[in-house]
Amino acid sequence: MNWAVASSRLLYKSIRITDHELRFIKPQTPHSPSSQLQEKEEELKYLQFLQEVTNDILIRSCYHKEALDVLLRMHIRSRRHDLDEVKMRKLFQDLKEELNSSTNQPDPSISYNGIIAQ
């Protein structure tokens, strides 16, 4: 699985996780439209962060641990003013885990015995 596919899967999982976490944090009273909008804007910022990181990984071909760590530090520095550093690190770690788990499985479109799979 490539970085873009894994990232989009993680983005989907992150949205679900965020919604789940928000249910526990939200008070039982209904939210005003403005507070709902603020929550969506906050969620969008983290999704944009993940997209920026993923794009950089693809553009720079950063696949080694050290290169990924440098890339993460760079993105955290640039977004520290508007995003929570702990949450950014967690999202990045989830992305790395998703990529590692998906790269351990053989690609069914590749033949490993010399015969092209149809």
Summary of the structure (lengths in Angstrom):
residues: 118
radius of gyration: 17.6
end to end distance: 18.4
largest distance: 61.9
contacts: 270
relative contact order: 0.14
helix: 72%
strand: 0%
